[in-house]
Amino acid sequence: MDLSNFSKLSTEDILKGSFGIEWESLRAHSDGKLSLTPHPEIFGDKLKNPLITTDFSESQIEIITPTFDSIDEAFDVFSLLADLVNASLPDDEYLWFQSIPCILPYYDQIPIAKYGKEGEKSEKYRIELAKKYGVKKQMISGVHFNFSFSEDTIEKLYKITDSKLSYKHFKDDIYLKIARNYLRYCWLIIYLTGCSIGSHGTFSQDCIYLMDARDVYGSYYSTKGPSFRNASCGYKNLKSLYPSYNTVDEFTRDVQSFIDDGDLSEAKELYTQIRLKPNEPSDVLKSLRDDGIKYVEIRTLDINPFYKCGLVRHDMEFLHYFLIYMAIKQESDYGDWQKEAKINEELTAERAYDESMRLLRDGEEVTLKEWASDIINEMYGMCEVLGIDGFDTLKLMHDRVSNPELTYGQRLLKLISQRGYINTHMMLSMNNKKTSKDFVNTMDVNASDLYKKYVPIALFNR
């Protein structure tokens, strides 16, 4: 698949897709300590509420949107759900707008999510993960972006290319190429959206060890890197695992071998920057083999503390264009691309603001600014050829490359260096809660179709 194939489609067809957002966030008190109370009753049964549930911990709320046909629809519903959650928390409880945790208690006091008899398997899985990776690493949170091209778009591409493959294998090949290229270039997303630069002393010592500064309140931070959630100390598999992304059969074979060897307990324990998602999540590998890839899940994004829902619309738009670019971008034949990709991912996360740092492009050193500019310039060309009106979004990203002070990480660094890690994030969390409450309180509930549709589902007995 290349630019010439996509250029035969209309711009509307190229942009058509399915979009969804998942967001995890801890609940914290005004002193920055983790809230140890059960999942709030207002959200009802966590197993039955399709929009608001928990992730690893009772203290970790997760918002899951339905899928939508446009970025704007997905973002608007996600923003509303974040407002509802924020506004519904008790007075002295706040969403923690940061991917790296707040002040944590001793590990044995962190409450693992309770699911009762009906969710016994889910609870057992979490207990095993806590033993394997440590309960504190489980508290790392983030934003996931789910994407697929519309079925109609893929069918049109299939006819245009006159492929000898079956339709299923043709569709799989598109998402496999996106996955391979995304792994190669996700360092750019880490740079552009990273905003997890600090840690309280109660978190994991291997992260603290990588940070070069500290405040006077018992926290640490880095002046060099934008995203310690994506750093070598982040929540990753204990061994580097590199499955083949050449075909679905090779991918599922390799993941099964990781399970057989004891490296993974099941397929969903493979932690990668992008996931191939099946039609049937209860049996990932079989469903991928039988039904093919349904969509991809992007797992790179940090929670953005500067906005009330932890995500900025322009960043989501850029990610959409970036995934189209990943489907079009010609691939390198460099053999050790997965190992190199992981090196670049961690170098960017830990040292993107260090001008002496060099990334590796097919074994050759290159500066982040040079390579990032090349990519964004190619995306300008892609948008021009395909008629995509993405120039304002691309300019925002190019400006962040040219001037690192415009990045979220650098903006956060200024605040943390003045106020400290916990104080900064509590200030931002309190501001975000006030903004959400003001929005919900002044909303015309009778005129808002979104409110009438989603509030009865999201909130119990509202």
N, C-alpha and C positions, 0 to 999 in steps of 0.2 A: 504494500500500500504506500502510495507516495502522493505528492502535491498534485500531479496531473490527474489522478483518479478523483480526488476531492474537488478539483476545480471544475469538474463536469456536473457537480451537484449545485443546487441553488444554495445561497447563504442560509436561508431558512432551514433547509434540510441538514446542513452541516451543524448548525447550532441546536437542532432538536435533540433532546435527550431525556434522561430520567435522572433526577437529582434528589439527594437526601443528605441530612446532616445528623450526626450523633455528637453529643457533648457530655463529658464527665466533669463534675466539679465537686470539690469538698465543701462541706458546711463548717464554718468556723465561727467562734464567738468574737466579740469586739476586742478581746485581748490577743487575738491571733491564734488561740488554741483550738484544736480540732474539737468540734461538737461530737459528743459521744452518745447523743440521744438517738432513739430509733428513727427510721425513715418516717418523715412527717405524715400524720394520719390524713391530712387534707388531700394527699395524692392517692389515697386508697391502697388497694392491694398491689404490691409491686409486680406480682406475676400477671395481673389482669389489666393493669393500666398500660396501654400500648405506646403512650407518649412520654410518661415520666416514671422512671424506675430507679434502681440502684445499679452500681457496677460491682466492684469488689467488696466494698464496705457499706455498712448501714449509713456511714457518714458521707458517702459519695453518691450524689444524685446524678442520674443520667437522663438526658433528654434525647428522644429519638423521634425525628419527624417522619411522617409518611413520605413517599416519593412523589415528586412533582415534575411537570413537563418543562419548567423553566427555573433558572437561578432565582429570579425575583420571587416566585411563589414559595420556593423552599426557604429562602432567606426570611421572607415576611412571616411565615408561620413559625420558623425557628425563633425569630426575635420575639414574637408574641409569647411563645412558650417560656422563653427565658424570663420575660417580664413577669409572667404569672408565677413562676417558681420563686423568683426573687421577692416579689410582693407578698407571697403567701407564707414566707418563713417567719418564725417568731421574732419579736423585737430585737433580741440580742443574738441573732443568728444571721449569718451572711454567706452568700456564695463566695468561695475563695477564688478570685480571678487570677489564677496562676497555675501553671502545670506542675511545678515543683511544690510539695506540700507546705502547709502552714506548720505551726508548732505541734509536734506529735507527742503523745504520751509514750510510755514504755510499750514495746511491741505487743505484749500480751494484753494490753488494754484497748488496742485498736479493734473495733467491732466488725467482724466479718459479716457480710450480708446474710440475714436469716430468711429462709424461704419456706420453712415448714416441711411437712411431709411431701407436699406436691412438688416442691423444688429441691428435694433432698440431693439429687444428682448435682445440681448447680452449686449447692453449698459445699458438697464434698470436693468438687473440682477446685473451688476457691481455697479450701483448707490445704489441699495438696500443693497448689501454687505458692501459698504462703510459706510452706515448709521448704520448697525448692528455691525460691527467689528472695525470700524475706518479705515480711508483711509491709515494711515501709516502702519498698520499691513498688508494691501494688497500689500505693496511694498516688503515684504519678498519674496525672489526668491530661486530657487533650481533646482535640476536635477531630472528628473523622468526616470525610466528604465522600459520599457514594455517587458514582457516575456510570452511566452507560449511554451509548448512542441510541437513538430511537430505532426500533426494529425496522421501521420504514426506511430509514437512512441506510442501514446495513444491507437491506434487500436491494436498494438502488445501487449501492456500491458493488454488490455481488453481480448484478446484471452488467454494469459498466465494465468490470474487469474481466468478464467472461472466464471466471476461474474454473479450473478442472477439479477443485476441491468440492466436497459436499458443503452445503450451506453452513452446517454446524461447525465444520473445521475452518471454514472461511471466517466465520464470526469469532471463533476462538483465536485464530491467528491475529486478528485486529487487537484483541485485548492482551494477548501475550506480547505483542510488539509494544503496546503502551506500557506494560509492566516492565519489560526489559529496559526501555528507554527511561522510564520514570526512575528506576533504580539508579541508572547512570547519572541522572541530572537532578535528583531530588535535593542535592546540596543547595541548589539555587532557591528552592522553596524554603529550606531551613534558614538561609540568609535573609530572605525577604520577609518572612513572617515570624522568625524566632523571637521569643520574648520570655525566656526562662533563664535568667542570668544569675540567680541567687539561690540561697538555701539557708534555712535555719539550722542551728547546730544539732537539733534532734533528728535530722534526716541522715541519709547514708553518708558515711565517712569517705567513700571513694569519690563521691561528687565534690564534697568539701575540699578534698585533697587537690582537686583540679582548679580550684578558684584562688585568685591571687590577691583578694582584698577582703577585709572584714569590717563590719560596723561595730558600734559600741553596745549593741543590744543582743549579742550572741548569735549573729548571723554572718554569712559569708557571701561574696559575690565575685563575679568575674568582670574584668575590664576588657577581656579579649574575645569572648565568644557569645553568640546570641541565644543558644538553645541547649541547655544542659539536659533537658528531657531527651534530646537526640544525641547526646554525647556518649562516649564510651561507657560512662557510668549510668546511663539511662536504663530503662526496663527492656532488656534484650535477652535472647537465649543465652544460656551459659556457654555454649559452643557456637562458633560461626558456622552456620548451615547455609549451603548454597545449592538449592535445588535447580534442576534444569527448567528453563522457561521456553524451551524450543517447541514443545508440544504439551498438551494437557496430559497425555499418557506418561511422558517422561517426568513431568512435574509431580503427578500423583504417585508414580513409582518411587521417586526420590523421597517424598514426604513420608510415604509408608515405610521406607527403609529407616528413616530417622525414628519413627515410632518403634519399629522392630528392634532397633539398636538401643532403645531406652533414652534417646535424647529428647523425645517429645512424648507426652502422654496421649495426645490426640492432635489432629491436624490444626485445630485453631490455636494451638500453643506455638505455632511458628510465627514469630514476631518479625514482621517485615514492614517496610515503609509503604508497601502497596500489597493488597490482598486480592486474589482471584476469588470471587464470591459465587457460590453455586445457587441453583434453584431450591435445593433442599438442604438447609443448614444442619439438620440433624445427622446427616451422613455426608460430610463435605467431599471426601475423595470419590466415593461412588457417584454422587450427583454430578461432580465435575466431569467424570468420565462418561456418564450416560447422557447427561443433558447439556454439557458444555458450560461455558462461563456466562453468568447472567449479568454481572457488572463488576466494577473494580472499586475497592475501598482505599482511599488515601488516608494515611495515618500519621502524617508528618506535622500537622498544624498544632502549634502551641495555643493555649488559651490566651487571648489578647486582653490584657487588663484595662485597656483604654476604651473599651466599648462595652455597653451594658449586656450584650449577649456573647462576649468573648470572641467575636468574629466580625470582620469588616467586609462589607459587600464587595468592595473592589478586589480584595484578596481572593474571594471566592470566584469572581469573574475571571481574574487572571488564571486561577487554577483550571478553570474550564478551558480557556484558550491554550493553556500549557498542555493539557491532555490531548487536545486536538493536534497540537504540534508534535506530541510524543507519537501519535499514530502516523504522522507524515514524515518525521525526521529520519533521514537515512542512518542506518546503524553502522557502527564501527565493527570490524572483525577482530578486534583485540581480544585475545584469549582469556586473560585474567580480569575481565571487566567487572565481575561481581566483587572480587576482593578489592579492586581499585575503587569501586563505587562506595564500599563501606569505609575505606580510608578517607575518601573525600567527604562523605557524610559526617564523619566524626571530626575531621580537621575543621570543617566549616562550623560545626556546632560549638567547638571549643576555642577556635582561634581566628574566626573570620575577620575580626577587627585588627589583627596583627598583620601589618603590611609585609612582613618578611615571610609569612606563610605562603606555601605554594601547593596548589592542587595538582593531581596527576591526570593528564589527558593522554590515554593510550601509552602510558609509561613515560611521558615527557612532562616536565614541570611547567605550570602556567599559573599566572596570577588569577585570583578570583575575579577581579574587576574586568580583566581582559576577556576571560571566558564568558562571564555573565553578560557582558556587553555584546559579544558575538551571538549568544543565544537570543537575547531580546531583539537585536537587529534582525535576526532571521525570522523572529515572530512578527515583526513589523511587515516584512516582506510577505509572509504567509497571509496576514490579515488583509493586505492590499490585494493580493491575487484572489482571495476567497470572498472579498467584499465584507469582511467582518469589521464592524465599527468598534475596534478595541484600542484605538490609538491613545485615548486619554488614560486608560488603565495601564498600557504599556509604558507611557511616559512616567507615571507615578513610580513604577518599578525601576525604570532606568535611572530615575533621580535617586532612588535608594542605593543603587549600585554606585553612582557617581559620588554621592555624598552620604557616607555611613551614618552621619548624625541624624538623618531622616528615618533610620530604621527604628523599629519598636525597641529592639535591644538597647540601642544607644540612648533613646529617650528614657527608658527605664533606668539605665545606668545613672543618669543625672539625678533622678529622684532618689534612688537607693543610696547613692553616695552622700546625699544631703540628709535624708530622713531615716535610713536603715531599711532593711528588707521587709520586716513585719509591718512597721509603721506605714511604709509606702503602700503595701498591698491592702492593708485594712482601710486606708484612706480611699483607695480606688474602689474597693469592694463596697464601702459605705456610700460613696458617690453613685455607684452603679445601682445599688438597691434603691436609693432615693429617686433616681431617674426612672427606674422601673415602676416604683409605687406611684409616682406622679403621673406616669403614662396610664397606668391601669385605672387610677382614681378619676382621671379626666376623660376617659374613653367613653364615647357614646355607644353603650352596649347594644342599643336598639338599632343603630345604623351600621354596626360592624358585623359583616358576614363571618369574618374569621373568628370573632369573639363568640358568636352564637354557635358556630360549628365546633370549635375546639375546647372551649371552657368546660362544657359538660363531660367531655372525655377526660380532660387533664385533671380536673379537680373533683374530688369526691364530695357529693352533697352540696355543691356550690349553687 
